[in-house]
Amino acid sequence: MLRKEVAISTRPLQWKCVESRADSKRLNYARFILFPLMRGQGDTIAIALRRSLLGELEGTCITRAKSEKIPHEYSNIAGIEESVHEILMNLKEIVLRSNLYGTRNASICVKGPGYVTAQDIISPPSVEIVDTTQHIASLTKPIDFCIELEVERHRGYRMITPNKAKDGSFPIEAVFMPVRNANHSIHSYGNGNEKHEILFLEIWTNGSLTPKEALNEASRNLINLFIPFLHAEEQDIPLEDNLNIGAVPFLTYHDRLHKLKKNTKERVLKCTFIDQLELPSRLYNCLKRSNLYTVWDLLNKSQEDLLKIEHFNIEDVKEILDILQKHFSMDLPNNTFSLLNPLE
């Protein structure tokens, strides 16, 4: 009996999307299964995944509106059916998809009469409007409706504090979470010591991510949390001991990466995902789109290879090297970056 249970439990885990649908542009649903699991593993995985799905994923929202013609949030403007507060609440509901880093500016400038919708938002190329039909305001007179917007990518929920509006600038509460809900159920099968589980996971998203993308990101976040425990024995190794920095006045890109790979075990580099480097979102997304997932992948690319990546420049390469130095405790002088002159 024991031999049979061991044979079942060592089967590789499999997952599958058994149902997927888009109920609307702003509501996607999918159901996944994961099997075979040993008793208790279903809850362990599902609870961690649900917390990661609901709290760790990043989303993009409009976080501020500006207009010098608006005296305060609860005012009414002649020729506009909605109050300023209602317009701000409508802007809060706009669903955006992006890979932006930091805050970006957007705007709306429409002449009435007519309806103002998300389609009228003039956004930067890095920002996509998921549902262009979302309503913002109704103009009943031939007036100019012009406001400036700030768009930001973050995670979680951001509340606004009262009386923060000033000089026609109004902060907007932001719900960055792209996952609306996540449920799980566990089905047991087998008898006695042969009992195993199948995990059913349901995910609803707001359309800025598909449920499959959300599951992918949530899983990667959990993996990154546990990787440091796998490398605990490596933390006391002084990586800089073998670096004779005084003898090298200027280090080229190739030299610096060679020293990093030489002084760090290959297994560590292959198991360290670029997510752990805390790269700016723009650099991280550029690397991920180029199928660079681990530090080992990154270190096996030349400077020329990195500069071929779309939207990459020499300053980005320098920033990545600085982050690698900090992450792996490489003590290199800040003024010795010959990569600013690739021919040096």
C-alpha positions in Angstrom: 0.0 0.0 0.0 2.8 2.4 0.9 4.6 1.6 -2.4 1.5 2.5 -4.4 1.0 5.8 -2.6 4.6 6.9 -3.2 4.2 6.1 -6.9 1.1 8.3 -7.1 2.5 11.2 -5.1 5.7 11.4 -7.2 3.8 12.0 -10.4 4.5 15.4 -11.7 1.9 18.1 -11.0 -0.2 19.1 -13.9 -2.4 22.1 -14.4 -5.0 23.0 -17.0 -7.5 25.8 -17.8 -10.8 24.0 -17.9 -13.0 27.0 -18.6 -12.3 30.5 -19.8 -14.6 33.3 -21.0 -14.8 37.1 -21.3 -18.2 38.2 -19.9 -17.3 41.8 -20.9 -14.2 43.9 -21.7 -14.0 44.5 -17.9 -14.8 41.1 -16.6 -12.8 38.0 -17.5 -13.2 34.6 -15.9 -11.3 31.3 -15.9 -11.2 28.1 -13.9 -8.0 26.1 -13.4 -7.3 22.7 -12.0 -4.0 21.4 -10.4 -3.4 17.7 -9.7 -2.4 15.3 -8.2 -1.8 16.8 -4.8 -1.2 15.1 -1.5 -3.6 15.6 1.4 -3.4 19.2 2.7 -1.4 20.6 -0.2 -4.5 22.0 -1.9 -5.2 24.5 0.9 -1.5 25.3 1.2 -1.3 26.3 -2.4 -4.7 27.9 -2.8 -4.5 30.2 0.2 -1.1 31.5 -0.8 -2.1 32.0 -4.4 -5.3 33.8 -3.5 -3.5 36.2 -1.2 -0.9 36.8 -4.0 -3.6 37.3 -6.6 -5.6 39.8 -4.6 -2.7 41.7 -3.0 0.5 41.4 -4.9 -0.4 42.1 -8.5 0.2 45.5 -10.0 -2.4 47.5 -11.9 -2.7 50.9 -13.6 -5.1 53.7 -12.5 -5.8 57.3 -12.9 -4.7 58.8 -9.6 -5.2 62.6 -10.1 -7.2 65.1 -12.2 -6.3 68.7 -12.7 -8.3 71.7 -13.9 -7.9 75.3 -12.9 -11.6 76.0 -13.6 -12.8 73.6 -10.9 -13.1 75.4 -7.5 -13.6 72.2 -5.4 -14.6 68.6 -5.6 -18.3 69.1 -4.8 -18.9 71.9 -7.2 -21.2 71.8 -10.3 -20.1 73.2 -13.6 -22.6 74.8 -16.0 -23.1 72.7 -19.1 -22.0 69.4 -17.4 -24.7 67.1 -16.1 -22.5 65.4 -13.5 -20.9 67.0 -10.5 -17.1 67.2 -10.2 -17.3 64.4 -7.6 -19.2 62.1 -10.0 -16.7 62.8 -12.7 -13.8 61.8 -10.4 -15.7 58.6 -9.4 -16.1 57.8 -13.2 -12.4 58.4 -13.7 -11.6 56.0 -10.8 -13.5 53.2 -12.7 -11.5 53.5 -15.9 -9.6 50.3 -16.5 -6.1 50.7 -18.0 -3.4 48.2 -19.1 0.2 49.2 -19.2 3.8 48.4 -18.4 4.7 52.0 -17.4 7.2 52.9 -14.7 6.4 55.8 -12.5 3.8 58.5 -13.2 2.6 59.4 -16.7 0.5 62.3 -17.9 -2.7 62.0 -19.9 -5.5 64.4 -20.8 -9.0 64.9 -22.0 -10.1 67.9 -24.2 -13.6 67.7 -25.7 -16.1 70.3 -26.9 -19.7 69.8 -26.1 -22.5 69.1 -26.4 -22.0 65.3 -26.2 -20.7 62.5 -24.1 -17.2 62.1 -22.8 -16.0 58.6 -22.6 -12.7 56.8 -22.0 -12.1 56.9 -25.8 -11.5 60.6 -25.4 -8.5 60.1 -23.0 -5.2 61.1 -24.7 -2.8 58.6 -23.1 0.9 57.9 -23.6 1.8 54.9 -25.9 2.6 52.7 -22.9 -1.0 52.9 -21.6 -3.9 51.1 -23.2 -7.6 51.7 -22.4 -9.3 48.4 -21.9 -12.9 49.6 -22.4 -13.2 52.8 -24.5 -17.0 53.0 -23.9 -16.7 53.8 -20.1 -18.7 56.9 -19.3 -17.0 60.0 -17.8 -19.3 63.0 -18.3 -22.3 64.4 -20.2 -21.9 67.8 -21.8 -25.2 69.6 -22.4 -23.9 72.9 -23.8 -21.1 73.9 -26.3 -18.4 74.2 -23.6 -14.8 73.0 -23.6 -14.2 70.1 -21.2 -10.4 70.0 -20.7 -8.7 68.3 -17.8 -5.2 66.9 -17.2 -4.7 63.4 -15.7 -2.0 61.5 -13.9 -1.7 57.7 -14.5 0.3 55.5 -12.2 1.1 51.8 -11.8 1.1 50.3 -8.3 -0.4 47.6 -6.2 -3.2 47.4 -3.6 -5.5 50.2 -2.8 -4.8 53.8 -2.2 -7.1 56.0 -0.2 -7.1 59.8 -0.4 -7.1 62.0 2.6 -9.6 64.8 3.0 -8.7 68.3 1.9 -5.8 67.2 -0.3 -7.2 69.0 -3.3 -5.5 72.3 -4.1 -5.0 74.6 -7.0 -7.5 72.6 -9.1 -5.6 69.3 -8.6 -7.8 66.5 -7.2 -6.4 63.1 -6.0 -8.5 60.1 -7.0 -8.8 56.9 -4.9 -7.1 54.1 -6.8 -7.9 50.4 -6.8 -4.8 49.0 -8.5 -5.8 45.4 -8.1 -6.5 43.7 -11.5 -8.0 40.6 -9.8 -11.6 41.2 -8.7 -12.0 37.9 -7.0 -10.5 34.5 -6.5 -12.1 31.4 -5.1 -10.9 27.8 -4.7 -12.3 24.4 -3.9 -10.7 21.1 -3.3 -11.9 17.7 -4.4 -10.6 14.6 -2.6 -10.4 11.2 -4.2 -9.0 7.8 -3.2 -9.3 5.9 0.1 -7.3 5.7 3.2 -3.6 6.3 2.7 -4.1 6.7 -1.1 -6.3 9.8 -0.7 -5.2 12.7 -2.9 -6.6 16.1 -4.0 -7.5 18.1 -7.0 -7.4 21.9 -6.6 -10.0 24.0 -8.5 -9.1 27.7 -8.7 -11.5 30.4 -10.1 -10.2 33.9 -11.0 -12.1 37.0 -12.1 -10.1 40.0 -13.5 -11.0 43.5 -14.7 -9.7 42.9 -18.2 -6.3 44.6 -17.7 -4.9 41.1 -17.2 -6.3 37.7 -18.3 -6.8 35.2 -15.5 -4.0 33.1 -16.9 -1.7 36.1 -16.9 -2.7 36.9 -13.3 -2.1 33.3 -12.2 1.4 33.5 -13.9 2.3 36.7 -12.1 1.0 35.5 -8.7 2.9 32.3 -9.0 6.1 34.1 -9.9 5.7 36.4 -6.9 5.4 33.5 -4.6 8.4 31.7 -6.1 10.5 34.9 -5.5 9.5 35.0 -1.8 10.9 31.5 -1.2 14.0 31.6 -3.3 16.2 33.3 -0.6 15.6 30.3 1.7 17.1 28.0 -0.9 20.3 30.1 -0.9 20.7 30.7 2.8 24.0 28.9 2.8 25.4 31.3 0.2 24.8 34.5 2.1 28.1 34.5 4.1 30.3 34.1 1.1 32.3 37.3 0.6 32.0 37.8 -3.1 34.4 40.7 -3.2 37.4 38.8 -1.8 38.8 37.9 -5.2 38.2 41.3 -6.8 41.5 43.2 -7.2 39.8 46.5 -7.9 42.8 48.6 -7.4 44.6 47.0 -10.4 41.7 47.7 -12.8 41.2 51.4 -13.2 38.4 51.0 -15.8 36.2 48.0 -16.1 34.4 47.2 -19.3 30.9 45.7 -19.4 32.4 42.3 -20.3 35.0 42.5 -17.5 32.4 43.4 -14.9 30.0 40.6 -15.9 32.9 38.1 -16.0 33.9 39.0 -12.4 30.3 38.6 -11.3 29.9 35.2 -12.9 33.3 34.1 -11.6 32.5 35.1 -8.0 29.0 33.7 -7.8 28.0 30.1 -8.2 26.3 29.3 -11.4 23.4 27.5 -9.6 22.6 30.7 -7.7 22.5 32.8 -10.8 20.3 30.3 -12.6 17.9 30.2 -9.7 17.7 34.0 -9.1 14.9 35.6 -11.1 15.3 39.1 -12.4 12.2 39.9 -10.3 14.4 39.8 -7.2 16.6 42.5 -8.5 13.9 45.2 -7.9 14.4 46.6 -11.3 12.3 49.5 -12.5 9.1 48.2 -14.0 10.1 49.5 -17.5 13.4 47.7 -17.5 11.9 44.5 -16.0 9.2 44.4 -18.7 11.6 45.0 -21.5 13.8 42.1 -20.3 10.9 39.8 -19.8 9.6 40.5 -23.3 13.1 39.5 -24.5 12.7 36.1 -22.7 15.3 37.0 -20.0 14.0 35.6 -16.8 17.0 34.8 -14.6 20.2 36.6 -13.7 22.1 33.9 -15.6 20.1 34.7 -18.7 20.9 38.3 -18.3 24.7 37.8 -17.7 25.0 35.7 -20.9 23.9 38.7 -23.0 26.5 41.1 -24.3 26.1 44.9 -24.1 25.4 44.9 -27.8 22.6 42.3 -27.3 21.0 44.4 -24.5 21.1 47.6 -26.6 19.2 45.7 -29.4 16.2 45.4 -27.0 13.4 47.8 -27.9 13.4 51.0 -25.8 16.8 50.1 -24.2 19.7 52.6 -24.1 23.2 52.8 -22.6 21.9 54.4 -19.4 19.6 51.4 -18.9 22.6 49.0 -19.2 24.5 51.1 -16.7 21.5 51.0 -14.3 21.3 47.2 -14.6 25.0 46.8 -13.8 24.6 49.1 -10.7 21.7 47.0 -9.5 23.7 43.7 -10.0 26.6 45.1 -8.1 24.3 46.1 -5.2 22.4 42.8 -5.2 25.6 40.6 -5.2 27.6 42.9 -3.0 30.2 43.8 -5.7 32.1 46.8 -4.3 33.1 48.6 -7.5 33.8 52.4 -7.7 31.0 54.5 -9.1 33.3 56.4 -11.4 34.7 53.5 -13.4 31.9 52.8 -15.8 33.6 52.6 -19.2 30.4 51.3 -20.7 29.4 55.0 -21.0 32.0 54.8 -23.8 31.7 51.3 -25.3 35.0 51.7 -27.2 37.0 52.4 -24.0 
